[in-house]
Amino acid sequence: MHRGIIDRRPALGRPIQVCTPADIEYLVKESEVVTGNPGRKFVIYGADRRAYRIAWCPNGYHVERLDESDEHSRATS
């Protein structure tokens, strides 16, 4: 069985595929350490390509849906 590996080199603007919850944890923490900003943007591929910002916090993760301008979305659809 082939196991997924995160390419830890800079993606040069290309999306990085996430295969496991450990991938999300690594990428969020890496982004927060490198940029100094909370969270990292993730896009769920599908018909509507919803974007979310996931940030690490002591009790787990803070997940917020983003709108087209990468601001917190207040829509509930």
mmCIF file of the N, C-alpha and C atoms, coordinates in Angstrom:
data_MODEL
# 
_entry.id   MODEL 
# 
loop_
_atom_site.group_PDB 
_atom_site.id 
_atom_site.type_symbol 
_atom_site.label_atom_id 
_atom_site.label_alt_id 
_atom_site.label_comp_id 
_atom_site.label_asym_id 
_atom_site.label_entity_id 
_atom_site.label_seq_id 
_atom_site.pdbx_PDB_ins_code 
_atom_site.Cartn_x 
_atom_site.Cartn_y 
_atom_site.Cartn_z 
_atom_site.occupancy 
_atom_site.B_iso_or_equiv 
_atom_site.pdbx_formal_charge 
_atom_site.auth_seq_id 
_atom_site.auth_comp_id 
_atom_site.auth_asym_id 
_atom_site.auth_atom_id 
_atom_site.pdbx_PDB_model_num 
ATOM 1   N N  . MET A 1 1  ? 0.842   -1.174 0.000  1.00 0.00 ? 1  MET A N  1 
ATOM 2   C CA . MET A 1 1  ? 0.000   0.000  0.000  1.00 0.00 ? 1  MET A CA 1 
ATOM 3   C C  . MET A 1 1  ? 0.887   1.238  0.000  1.00 0.00 ? 1  MET A C  1 
ATOM 4   N N  . HIS A 1 2  ? 0.527   2.217  -0.828 1.00 0.00 ? 2  HIS A N  1 
ATOM 5   C CA . HIS A 1 2  ? 1.293   3.451  -0.958 1.00 0.00 ? 2  HIS A CA 1 
ATOM 6   C C  . HIS A 1 2  ? 0.811   4.450  0.091  1.00 0.00 ? 2  HIS A C  1 
ATOM 7   N N  . ARG A 1 3  ? 1.718   4.999  0.880  1.00 0.00 ? 3  ARG A N  1 
ATOM 8   C CA . ARG A 1 3  ? 1.355   5.982  1.898  1.00 0.00 ? 3  ARG A CA 1 
ATOM 9   C C  . ARG A 1 3  ? 1.631   7.373  1.370  1.00 0.00 ? 3  ARG A C  1 
ATOM 10  N N  . GLY A 1 4  ? 0.739   8.312  1.681  1.00 0.00 ? 4  GLY A N  1 
ATOM 11  C CA . GLY A 1 4  ? 0.920   9.702  1.260  1.00 0.00 ? 4  GLY A CA 1 
ATOM 12  C C  . GLY A 1 4  ? 2.018   10.379 2.057  1.00 0.00 ? 4  GLY A C  1 
ATOM 13  N N  . ILE A 1 5  ? 2.756   11.247 1.414  1.00 0.00 ? 5  ILE A N  1 
ATOM 14  C CA . ILE A 1 5  ? 3.831   11.990 2.057  1.00 0.00 ? 5  ILE A CA 1 
ATOM 15  C C  . ILE A 1 5  ? 3.612   13.468 1.768  1.00 0.00 ? 5  ILE A C  1 
ATOM 16  N N  . ILE A 1 6  ? 3.760   14.296 2.783  1.00 0.00 ? 6  ILE A N  1 
ATOM 17  C CA . ILE A 1 6  ? 3.660   15.740 2.571  1.00 0.00 ? 6  ILE A CA 1 
ATOM 18  C C  . ILE A 1 6  ? 4.981   16.205 1.982  1.00 0.00 ? 6  ILE A C  1 
ATOM 19  N N  . ASP A 1 7  ? 4.902   16.936 0.887  1.00 0.00 ? 7  ASP A N  1 
ATOM 20  C CA . ASP A 1 7  ? 6.092   17.567 0.324  1.00 0.00 ? 7  ASP A CA 1 
ATOM 21  C C  . ASP A 1 7  ? 6.340   18.819 1.153  1.00 0.00 ? 7  ASP A C  1 
ATOM 22  N N  . ARG A 1 8  ? 7.383   18.824 1.953  1.00 0.00 ? 8  ARG A N  1 
ATOM 23  C CA . ARG A 1 8  ? 7.620   19.914 2.887  1.00 0.00 ? 8  ARG A CA 1 
ATOM 24  C C  . ARG A 1 8  ? 8.369   21.084 2.243  1.00 0.00 ? 8  ARG A C  1 
ATOM 25  N N  . ARG A 1 9  ? 8.676   20.973 0.974  1.00 0.00 ? 9  ARG A N  1 
ATOM 26  C CA . ARG A 1 9  ? 9.309   22.092 0.270  1.00 0.00 ? 9  ARG A CA 1 
ATOM 27  C C  . ARG A 1 9  ? 8.247   23.130 -0.062 1.00 0.00 ? 9  ARG A C  1 
ATOM 28  N N  . PRO A 1 10 ? 8.636   24.400 -0.252 1.00 0.00 ? 10 PRO A N  1 
ATOM 29  C CA . PRO A 1 10 ? 7.655   25.420 -0.604 1.00 0.00 ? 10 PRO A CA 1 
ATOM 30  C C  . PRO A 1 10 ? 6.855   25.010 -1.837 1.00 0.00 ? 10 PRO A C  1 
ATOM 31  N N  . ALA A 1 11 ? 5.561   25.238 -1.800 1.00 0.00 ? 11 ALA A N  1 
ATOM 32  C CA . ALA A 1 11 ? 4.678   24.816 -2.884 1.00 0.00 ? 11 ALA A CA 1 
ATOM 33  C C  . ALA A 1 11 ? 4.623   25.818 -4.028 1.00 0.00 ? 11 ALA A C  1 
ATOM 34  N N  . LEU A 1 12 ? 5.279   26.958 -3.868 1.00 0.00 ? 12 LEU A N  1 
ATOM 35  C CA . LEU A 1 12 ? 5.296   27.981 -4.918 1.00 0.00 ? 12 LEU A CA 1 
ATOM 36  C C  . LEU A 1 12 ? 3.884   28.329 -5.380 1.00 0.00 ? 12 LEU A C  1 
ATOM 37  N N  . GLY A 1 13 ? 2.992   28.488 -4.413 1.00 0.00 ? 13 GLY A N  1 
ATOM 38  C CA . GLY A 1 13 ? 1.630   28.875 -4.731 1.00 0.00 ? 13 GLY A CA 1 
ATOM 39  C C  . GLY A 1 13 ? 0.714   27.733 -5.123 1.00 0.00 ? 13 GLY A C  1 
ATOM 40  N N  . ARG A 1 14 ? 1.265   26.540 -5.255 1.00 0.00 ? 14 ARG A N  1 
ATOM 41  C CA . ARG A 1 14 ? 0.437   25.389 -5.620 1.00 0.00 ? 14 ARG A CA 1 
ATOM 42  C C  . ARG A 1 14 ? -0.156  24.781 -4.361 1.00 0.00 ? 14 ARG A C  1 
ATOM 43  N N  . PRO A 1 15 ? -1.349  24.222 -4.461 1.00 0.00 ? 15 PRO A N  1 
ATOM 44  C CA . PRO A 1 15 ? -1.936  23.548 -3.290 1.00 0.00 ? 15 PRO A CA 1 
ATOM 45  C C  . PRO A 1 15 ? -1.120  22.316 -2.896 1.00 0.00 ? 15 PRO A C  1 
ATOM 46  N N  . ILE A 1 16 ? -1.123  22.017 -1.607 1.00 0.00 ? 16 ILE A N  1 
ATOM 47  C CA . ILE A 1 16 ? -0.496  20.819 -1.076 1.00 0.00 ? 16 ILE A CA 1 
ATOM 48  C C  . ILE A 1 16 ? -1.623  19.887 -0.664 1.00 0.00 ? 16 ILE A C  1 
ATOM 49  N N  . GLN A 1 17 ? -1.613  18.663 -1.146 1.00 0.00 ? 17 GLN A N  1 
ATOM 50  C CA . GLN A 1 17 ? -2.667  17.718 -0.801 1.00 0.00 ? 17 GLN A CA 1 
ATOM 51  C C  . GLN A 1 17 ? -2.482  17.219 0.618  1.00 0.00 ? 17 GLN A C  1 
ATOM 52  N N  . VAL A 1 18 ? -3.564  17.237 1.372  1.00 0.00 ? 18 VAL A N  1 
ATOM 53  C CA . VAL A 1 18 ? -3.563  16.755 2.745  1.00 0.00 ? 18 VAL A CA 1 
ATOM 54  C C  . VAL A 1 18 ? -4.265  15.416 2.772  1.00 0.00 ? 18 VAL A C  1 
ATOM 55  N N  . CYS A 1 19 ? -3.614  14.419 3.361  1.00 0.00 ? 19 CYS A N  1 
ATOM 56  C CA . CYS A 1 19 ? -4.176  13.063 3.366  1.00 0.00 ? 19 CYS A CA 1 
ATOM 57  C C  . CYS A 1 19 ? -4.600  12.587 4.749  1.00 0.00 ? 19 CYS A C  1 
ATOM 58  N N  . THR A 1 20 ? -4.022  13.151 5.807  1.00 0.00 ? 20 THR A N  1 
ATOM 59  C CA . THR A 1 20 ? -4.330  12.682 7.158  1.00 0.00 ? 20 THR A CA 1 
ATOM 60  C C  . THR A 1 20 ? -4.467  13.874 8.099  1.00 0.00 ? 20 THR A C  1 
ATOM 61  N N  . PRO A 1 21 ? -5.116  13.683 9.251  1.00 0.00 ? 21 PRO A N  1 
ATOM 62  C CA . PRO A 1 21 ? -5.167  14.764 10.251 1.00 0.00 ? 21 PRO A CA 1 
ATOM 63  C C  . PRO A 1 21 ? -3.769  15.220 10.694 1.00 0.00 ? 21 PRO A C  1 
ATOM 64  N N  . ALA A 1 22 ? -2.805  14.328 10.703 1.00 0.00 ? 22 ALA A N  1 
ATOM 65  C CA . ALA A 1 22 ? -1.440  14.710 11.066 1.00 0.00 ? 22 ALA A CA 1 
ATOM 66  C C  . ALA A 1 22 ? -0.858  15.701 10.060 1.00 0.00 ? 22 ALA A C  1 
ATOM 67  N N  . ASP A 1 23 ? -1.237  15.564 8.789  1.00 0.00 ? 23 ASP A N  1 
ATOM 68  C CA . ASP A 1 23 ? -0.792  16.514 7.767  1.00 0.00 ? 23 ASP A CA 1 
ATOM 69  C C  . ASP A 1 23 ? -1.309  17.914 8.089  1.00 0.00 ? 23 ASP A C  1 
ATOM 70  N N  . ILE A 1 24 ? -2.591  17.997 8.474  1.00 0.00 ? 24 ILE A N  1 
ATOM 71  C CA . ILE A 1 24 ? -3.186  19.295 8.801  1.00 0.00 ? 24 ILE A CA 1 
ATOM 72  C C  . ILE A 1 24 ? -2.451  19.909 9.989  1.00 0.00 ? 24 ILE A C  1 
ATOM 73  N N  . GLU A 1 25 ? -2.227  19.115 11.022 1.00 0.00 ? 25 GLU A N  1 
ATOM 74  C CA . GLU A 1 25 ? -1.535  19.614 12.214 1.00 0.00 ? 25 GLU A CA 1 
ATOM 75  C C  . GLU A 1 25 ? -0.157  20.157 11.861 1.00 0.00 ? 25 GLU A C  1 
ATOM 76  N N  . TYR A 1 26 ? 0.608   19.401 11.100 1.00 0.00 ? 26 TYR A N  1 
ATOM 77  C CA . TYR A 1 26 ? 1.955   19.837 10.717 1.00 0.00 ? 26 TYR A CA 1 
ATOM 78  C C  . TYR A 1 26 ? 1.896   21.144 9.917  1.00 0.00 ? 26 TYR A C  1 
ATOM 79  N N  . LEU A 1 27 ? 1.030   21.211 8.915  1.00 0.00 ? 27 LEU A N  1 
ATOM 80  C CA . LEU A 1 27 ? 0.981   22.379 8.036  1.00 0.00 ? 27 LEU A CA 1 
ATOM 81  C C  . LEU A 1 27 ? 0.496   23.632 8.766  1.00 0.00 ? 27 LEU A C  1 
ATOM 82  N N  . VAL A 1 28 ? -0.469  23.482 9.671  1.00 0.00 ? 28 VAL A N  1 
ATOM 83  C CA . VAL A 1 28 ? -0.945  24.636 10.442 1.00 0.00 ? 28 VAL A CA 1 
ATOM 84  C C  . VAL A 1 28 ? 0.173   25.155 11.340 1.00 0.00 ? 28 VAL A C  1 
ATOM 85  N N  . LYS A 1 29 ? 0.803   24.272 12.090 1.00 0.00 ? 29 LYS A N  1 
ATOM 86  C CA . LYS A 1 29 ? 1.867   24.706 12.998 1.00 0.00 ? 29 LYS A CA 1 
ATOM 87  C C  . LYS A 1 29 ? 3.055   25.279 12.239 1.00 0.00 ? 29 LYS A C  1 
ATOM 88  N N  . GLU A 1 30 ? 3.413   24.670 11.116 1.00 0.00 ? 30 GLU A N  1 
ATOM 89  C CA . GLU A 1 30 ? 4.516   25.178 10.299 1.00 0.00 ? 30 GLU A CA 1 
ATOM 90  C C  . GLU A 1 30 ? 4.214   26.595 9.832  1.00 0.00 ? 30 GLU A C  1 
ATOM 91  N N  . SER A 1 31 ? 3.006   26.809 9.329  1.00 0.00 ? 31 SER A N  1 
ATOM 92  C CA . SER A 1 31 ? 2.620   28.126 8.836  1.00 0.00 ? 31 SER A CA 1 
ATOM 93  C C  . SER A 1 31 ? 2.656   29.163 9.947  1.00 0.00 ? 31 SER A C  1 
ATOM 94  N N  . GLU A 1 32 ? 2.140   28.806 11.125 1.00 0.00 ? 32 GLU A N  1 
ATOM 95  C CA . GLU A 1 32 ? 2.114   29.749 12.233 1.00 0.00 ? 32 GLU A CA 1 
ATOM 96  C C  . GLU A 1 32 ? 3.522   30.115 12.703 1.00 0.00 ? 32 GLU A C  1 
ATOM 97  N N  . VAL A 1 33 ? 4.441   29.168 12.704 1.00 0.00 ? 33 VAL A N  1 
ATOM 98  C CA . VAL A 1 33 ? 5.816   29.443 13.111 1.00 0.00 ? 33 VAL A CA 1 
ATOM 99  C C  . VAL A 1 33 ? 6.516   30.315 12.070 1.00 0.00 ? 33 VAL A C  1 
ATOM 100 N N  . VAL A 1 34 ? 6.367   29.983 10.800 1.00 0.00 ? 34 VAL A N  1 
ATOM 101 C CA . VAL A 1 34 ? 7.065   30.707 9.730  1.00 0.00 ? 34 VAL A CA 1 
ATOM 102 C C  . VAL A 1 34 ? 6.519   32.116 9.542  1.00 0.00 ? 34 VAL A C  1 
ATOM 103 N N  . THR A 1 35 ? 5.170   32.262 9.510  1.00 0.00 ? 35 THR A N  1 
ATOM 104 C CA . THR A 1 35 ? 4.571   33.561 9.208  1.00 0.00 ? 35 THR A CA 1 
ATOM 105 C C  . THR A 1 35 ? 4.297   34.404 10.438 1.00 0.00 ? 35 THR A C  1 
ATOM 106 N N  . GLY A 1 36 ? 4.144   33.759 11.592 1.00 0.00 ? 36 GLY A N  1 
ATOM 107 C CA . GLY A 1 36 ? 3.771   34.497 12.793 1.00 0.00 ? 36 GLY A CA 1 
ATOM 108 C C  . GLY A 1 36 ? 2.288   34.824 12.845 1.00 0.00 ? 36 GLY A C  1 
ATOM 109 N N  . ASN A 1 37 ? 1.530   34.378 11.861 1.00 0.00 ? 37 ASN A N  1 
ATOM 110 C CA . ASN A 1 37 ? 0.090   34.620 11.805 1.00 0.00 ? 37 ASN A CA 1 
ATOM 111 C C  . ASN A 1 37 ? -0.662  33.350 12.193 1.00 0.00 ? 37 ASN A C  1 
ATOM 112 N N  . PRO A 1 38 ? -1.800  33.520 12.873 1.00 0.00 ? 38 PRO A N  1 
ATOM 113 C CA . PRO A 1 38 ? -2.553  32.321 13.254 1.00 0.00 ? 38 PRO A CA 1 
ATOM 114 C C  . PRO A 1 38 ? -3.245  31.681 12.058 1.00 0.00 ? 38 PRO A C  1 
ATOM 115 N N  . GLY A 1 39 ? -3.179  30.375 11.984 1.00 0.00 ? 39 GLY A N  1 
ATOM 116 C CA . GLY A 1 39 ? -3.933  29.627 10.984 1.00 0.00 ? 39 GLY A CA 1 
ATOM 117 C C  . GLY A 1 39 ? -3.284  29.498 9.633  1.00 0.00 ? 39 GLY A C  1 
ATOM 118 N N  . ARG A 1 40 ? -3.936  28.695 8.831  1.00 0.00 ? 40 ARG A N  1 
ATOM 119 C CA . ARG A 1 40 ? -3.511  28.452 7.455  1.00 0.00 ? 40 ARG A CA 1 
ATOM 120 C C  . ARG A 1 40 ? -4.765  28.171 6.653  1.00 0.00 ? 40 ARG A C  1 
ATOM 121 N N  . LYS A 1 41 ? -4.784  28.610 5.415  1.00 0.00 ? 41 LYS A N  1 
ATOM 122 C CA . LYS A 1 41 ? -5.949  28.433 4.553  1.00 0.00 ? 41 LYS A CA 1 
ATOM 123 C C  . LYS A 1 41 ? -5.912  27.055 3.900  1.00 0.00 ? 41 LYS A C  1 
ATOM 124 N N  . PHE A 1 42 ? -7.069  26.384 3.930  1.00 0.00 ? 42 PHE A N  1 
ATOM 125 C CA . PHE A 1 42 ? -7.244  25.097 3.277  1.00 0.00 ? 42 PHE A CA 1 
ATOM 126 C C  . PHE A 1 42 ? -8.459  25.194 2.365  1.00 0.00 ? 42 PHE A C  1 
ATOM 127 N N  . VAL A 1 43 ? -8.387  24.562 1.206  1.00 0.00 ? 43 VAL A N  1 
ATOM 128 C CA . VAL A 1 43 ? -9.502  24.529 0.264  1.00 0.00 ? 43 VAL A CA 1 
ATOM 129 C C  . VAL A 1 43 ? -9.964  23.092 0.126  1.00 0.00 ? 43 VAL A C  1 
ATOM 130 N N  . ILE A 1 44 ? -11.273 22.896 0.277  1.00 0.00 ? 44 ILE A N  1 
ATOM 131 C CA . ILE A 1 44 ? -11.839 21.568 0.092  1.00 0.00 ? 44 ILE A CA 1 
ATOM 132 C C  . ILE A 1 44 ? -12.291 21.474 -1.356 1.00 0.00 ? 44 ILE A C  1 
ATOM 133 N N  . TYR A 1 45 ? -11.640 20.595 -2.107 1.00 0.00 ? 45 TYR A N  1 
ATOM 134 C CA . TYR A 1 45 ? -11.957 20.471 -3.513 1.00 0.00 ? 45 TYR A CA 1 
ATOM 135 C C  . TYR A 1 45 ? -13.309 19.810 -3.694 1.00 0.00 ? 45 TYR A C  1 
ATOM 136 N N  . GLY A 1 46 ? -14.089 20.388 -4.539 1.00 0.00 ? 46 GLY A N  1 
ATOM 137 C CA . GLY A 1 46 ? -15.425 19.911 -4.836 1.00 0.00 ? 46 GLY A CA 1 
ATOM 138 C C  . GLY A 1 46 ? -16.063 20.930 -5.756 1.00 0.00 ? 46 GLY A C  1 
ATOM 139 N N  . ALA A 1 47 ? -17.329 20.838 -5.925 1.00 0.00 ? 47 ALA A N  1 
ATOM 140 C CA . ALA A 1 47 ? -18.026 21.726 -6.853 1.00 0.00 ? 47 ALA A CA 1 
ATOM 141 C C  . ALA A 1 47 ? -17.892 23.191 -6.437 1.00 0.00 ? 47 ALA A C  1 
ATOM 142 N N  . ASP A 1 48 ? -17.967 23.480 -5.132 1.00 0.00 ? 48 ASP A N  1 
ATOM 143 C CA . ASP A 1 48 ? -17.930 24.878 -4.700 1.00 0.00 ? 48 ASP A CA 1 
ATOM 144 C C  . ASP A 1 48 ? -16.586 25.318 -4.118 1.00 0.00 ? 48 ASP A C  1 
ATOM 145 N N  . ARG A 1 49 ? -15.614 24.408 -3.996 1.00 0.00 ? 49 ARG A N  1 
ATOM 146 C CA . ARG A 1 49 ? -14.257 24.726 -3.524 1.00 0.00 ? 49 ARG A CA 1 
ATOM 147 C C  . ARG A 1 49 ? -14.279 25.625 -2.292 1.00 0.00 ? 49 ARG A C  1 
ATOM 148 N N  . ARG A 1 50 ? -14.923 25.180 -1.229 1.00 0.00 ? 50 ARG A N  1 
ATOM 149 C CA . ARG A 1 50 ? -15.006 25.959 0.003  1.00 0.00 ? 50 ARG A CA 1 
ATOM 150 C C  . ARG A 1 50 ? -13.630 26.112 0.644  1.00 0.00 ? 50 ARG A C  1 
ATOM 151 N N  . ALA A 1 51 ? -13.371 27.309 1.143  1.00 0.00 ? 51 ALA A N  1 
ATOM 152 C CA . ALA A 1 51 ? -12.095 27.601 1.792  1.00 0.00 ? 51 ALA A CA 1 
ATOM 153 C C  . ALA A 1 51 ? -12.312 27.781 3.292  1.00 0.00 ? 51 ALA A C  1 
ATOM 154 N N  . TYR A 1 52 ? -11.356 27.287 4.068  1.00 0.00 ? 52 TYR A N  1 
ATOM 155 C CA . TYR A 1 52 ? -11.414 27.391 5.521  1.00 0.00 ? 52 TYR A CA 1 
ATOM 156 C C  . TYR A 1 52 ? -10.049 27.812 6.036  1.00 0.00 ? 52 TYR A C  1 
ATOM 157 N N  . ARG A 1 53 ? -10.036 28.554 7.141  1.00 0.00 ? 53 ARG A N  1 
ATOM 158 C CA . ARG A 1 53 ? -8.791  28.850 7.835  1.00 0.00 ? 53 ARG A CA 1 
ATOM 159 C C  . ARG A 1 53 ? -8.802  28.004 9.099  1.00 0.00 ? 53 ARG A C  1 
ATOM 160 N N  . ILE A 1 54 ? -7.751  27.234 9.294  1.00 0.00 ? 54 ILE A N  1 
ATOM 161 C CA . ILE A 1 54 ? -7.632  26.368 10.457 1.00 0.00 ? 54 ILE A CA 1 
ATOM 162 C C  . ILE A 1 54 ? -6.447  26.861 11.274 1.00 0.00 ? 54 ILE A C  1 
ATOM 163 N N  . ALA A 1 55 ? -6.711  27.163 12.547 1.00 0.00 ? 55 ALA A N  1 
ATOM 164 C CA . ALA A 1 55 ? -5.667  27.651 13.444 1.00 0.00 ? 55 ALA A CA 1 
ATOM 165 C C  . ALA A 1 55 ? -5.547  26.706 14.630 1.00 0.00 ? 55 ALA A C  1 
ATOM 166 N N  . TRP A 1 56 ? -4.326  26.550 15.122 1.00 0.00 ? 56 TRP A N  1 
ATOM 167 C CA . TRP A 1 56 ? -4.091  25.701 16.281 1.00 0.00 ? 56 TRP A CA 1 
ATOM 168 C C  . TRP A 1 56 ? -4.411  26.491 17.544 1.00 0.00 ? 56 TRP A C  1 
ATOM 169 N N  . CYS A 1 57 ? -5.025  25.840 18.522 1.00 0.00 ? 57 CYS A N  1 
ATOM 170 C CA . CYS A 1 57 ? -5.242  26.432 19.839 1.00 0.00 ? 57 CYS A CA 1 
ATOM 171 C C  . CYS A 1 57 ? -5.025  25.333 20.876 1.00 0.00 ? 57 CYS A C  1 
ATOM 172 N N  . PRO A 1 58 ? -4.838  25.675 22.132 1.00 0.00 ? 58 PRO A N  1 
ATOM 173 C CA . PRO A 1 58 ? -4.512  24.666 23.150 1.00 0.00 ? 58 PRO A CA 1 
ATOM 174 C C  . PRO A 1 58 ? -5.526  23.525 23.268 1.00 0.00 ? 58 PRO A C  1 
ATOM 175 N N  . ASN A 1 59 ? -6.782  23.790 22.963 1.00 0.00 ? 59 ASN A N  1 
ATOM 176 C CA . ASN A 1 59 ? -7.810  22.758 23.092 1.00 0.00 ? 59 ASN A CA 1 
ATOM 177 C C  . ASN A 1 59 ? -8.116  22.032 21.789 1.00 0.00 ? 59 ASN A C  1 
ATOM 178 N N  . GLY A 1 60 ? -7.372  22.288 20.736 1.00 0.00 ? 60 GLY A N  1 
ATOM 179 C CA . GLY A 1 60 ? -7.627  21.649 19.441 1.00 0.00 ? 60 GLY A CA 1 
ATOM 180 C C  . GLY A 1 60 ? -7.405  22.636 18.310 1.00 0.00 ? 60 GLY A C  1 
ATOM 181 N N  . TYR A 1 61 ? -8.414  22.792 17.463 1.00 0.00 ? 61 TYR A N  1 
ATOM 182 C CA . TYR A 1 61 ? -8.305  23.688 16.317 1.00 0.00 ? 61 TYR A CA 1 
ATOM 183 C C  . TYR A 1 61 ? -9.482  24.635 16.256 1.00 0.00 ? 61 TYR A C  1 
ATOM 184 N N  . HIS A 1 62 ? -9.223  25.842 15.754 1.00 0.00 ? 62 HIS A N  1 
ATOM 185 C CA . HIS A 1 62 ? -10.283 26.803 15.462 1.00 0.00 ? 62 HIS A CA 1 
ATOM 186 C C  . HIS A 1 62 ? -10.460 26.784 13.951 1.00 0.00 ? 62 HIS A C  1 
ATOM 187 N N  . VAL A 1 63 ? -11.658 26.464 13.491 1.00 0.00 ? 63 VAL A N  1 
ATOM 188 C CA . VAL A 1 63 ? -11.938 26.356 12.061 1.00 0.00 ? 63 VAL A CA 1 
ATOM 189 C C  . VAL A 1 63 ? -12.967 27.413 11.693 1.00 0.00 ? 63 VAL A C  1 
ATOM 190 N N  . GLU A 1 64 ? -12.655 28.229 10.668 1.00 0.00 ? 64 GLU A N  1 
ATOM 191 C CA . GLU A 1 64 ? -13.630 29.210 10.194 1.00 0.00 ? 64 GLU A CA 1 
ATOM 192 C C  . GLU A 1 64 ? -13.720 29.162 8.680  1.00 0.00 ? 64 GLU A C  1 
ATOM 193 N N  . ARG A 1 65 ? -14.935 29.254 8.179  1.00 0.00 ? 65 ARG A N  1 
ATOM 194 C CA . ARG A 1 65 ? -15.157 29.265 6.739  1.00 0.00 ? 65 ARG A CA 1 
ATOM 195 C C  . ARG A 1 65 ? -14.850 30.648 6.206  1.00 0.00 ? 65 ARG A C  1 
ATOM 196 N N  . LEU A 1 66 ? -14.206 30.707 5.046  1.00 0.00 ? 66 LEU A N  1 
ATOM 197 C CA . LEU A 1 66 ? -13.824 31.977 4.436  1.00 0.00 ? 66 LEU A CA 1 
ATOM 198 C C  . LEU A 1 66 ? -14.696 32.276 3.227  1.00 0.00 ? 66 LEU A C  1 
ATOM 199 N N  . ASP A 1 67 ? -14.909 33.570 2.974  1.00 0.00 ? 67 ASP A N  1 
ATOM 200 C CA . ASP A 1 67 ? -15.625 33.964 1.761  1.00 0.00 ? 67 ASP A CA 1 
ATOM 201 C C  . ASP A 1 67 ? -14.617 34.193 0.632  1.00 0.00 ? 67 ASP A C  1 
ATOM 202 N N  . GLU A 1 68 ? -15.058 34.759 -0.469 1.00 0.00 ? 68 GLU A N  1 
ATOM 203 C CA . GLU A 1 68 ? -14.200 34.930 -1.653 1.00 0.00 ? 68 GLU A CA 1 
ATOM 204 C C  . GLU A 1 68 ? -13.012 35.861 -1.394 1.00 0.00 ? 68 GLU A C  1 
ATOM 205 N N  . SER A 1 69 ? -13.142 36.778 -0.404 1.00 0.00 ? 69 SER A N  1 
ATOM 206 C CA . SER A 1 69 ? -12.059 37.702 -0.114 1.00 0.00 ? 69 SER A CA 1 
ATOM 207 C C  . SER A 1 69 ? -11.226 37.257 1.096  1.00 0.00 ? 69 SER A C  1 
ATOM 208 N N  . ASP A 1 70 ? -11.322 35.961 1.437  1.00 0.00 ? 70 ASP A N  1 
ATOM 209 C CA . ASP A 1 70 ? -10.582 35.363 2.547  1.00 0.00 ? 70 ASP A CA 1 
ATOM 210 C C  . ASP A 1 70 ? -10.931 35.971 3.900  1.00 0.00 ? 70 ASP A C  1 
ATOM 211 N N  . GLU A 1 71 ? -12.150 36.518 4.025  1.00 0.00 ? 71 GLU A N  1 
ATOM 212 C CA . GLU A 1 71 ? -12.653 37.014 5.303  1.00 0.00 ? 71 GLU A CA 1 
ATOM 213 C C  . GLU A 1 71 ? -13.590 35.971 5.882  1.00 0.00 ? 71 GLU A C  1 
ATOM 214 N N  . HIS A 1 72 ? -13.788 36.022 7.209  1.00 0.00 ? 72 HIS A N  1 
ATOM 215 C CA . HIS A 1 72 ? -14.687 35.082 7.880  1.00 0.00 ? 72 HIS A CA 1 
ATOM 216 C C  . HIS A 1 72 ? -16.079 35.181 7.260  1.00 0.00 ? 72 HIS A C  1 
ATOM 217 N N  . SER A 1 73 ? -16.618 34.050 6.853  1.00 0.00 ? 73 SER A N  1 
ATOM 218 C CA . SER A 1 73 ? -17.941 34.002 6.237  1.00 0.00 ? 73 SER A CA 1 
ATOM 219 C C  . SER A 1 73 ? -18.999 33.849 7.312  1.00 0.00 ? 73 SER A C  1 
ATOM 220 N N  . ARG A 1 74 ? -20.048 34.648 7.216  1.00 0.00 ? 74 ARG A N  1 
ATOM 221 C CA . ARG A 1 74 ? -21.149 34.550 8.162  1.00 0.00 ? 74 ARG A CA 1 
ATOM 222 C C  . ARG A 1 74 ? -22.309 33.747 7.585  1.00 0.00 ? 74 ARG A C  1 
ATOM 223 N N  . ALA A 1 75 ? -22.167 33.266 6.365  1.00 0.00 ? 75 ALA A N  1 
ATOM 224 C CA . ALA A 1 75 ? -23.225 32.495 5.719  1.00 0.00 ? 75 ALA A CA 1 
ATOM 225 C C  . ALA A 1 75 ? -23.336 31.131 6.389  1.00 0.00 ? 75 ALA A C  1 
ATOM 226 N N  . THR A 1 76 ? -24.524 30.599 6.413  1.00 0.00 ? 76 THR A N  1 
ATOM 227 C CA . THR A 1 76 ? -24.753 29.295 7.049  1.00 0.00 ? 76 THR A CA 1 
ATOM 228 C C  . THR A 1 76 ? -25.441 28.353 6.086  1.00 0.00 ? 76 THR A C  1 
ATOM 229 N N  . SER A 1 77 ? -24.910 28.204 4.911  1.00 0.00 ? 77 SER A N  1 
ATOM 230 C CA . SER A 1 77 ? -25.543 27.292 3.954  1.00 0.00 ? 77 SER A CA 1 
ATOM 231 C C  . SER A 1 77 ? -24.787 26.008 3.831  1.00 0.00 ? 77 SER A C  1 
# 
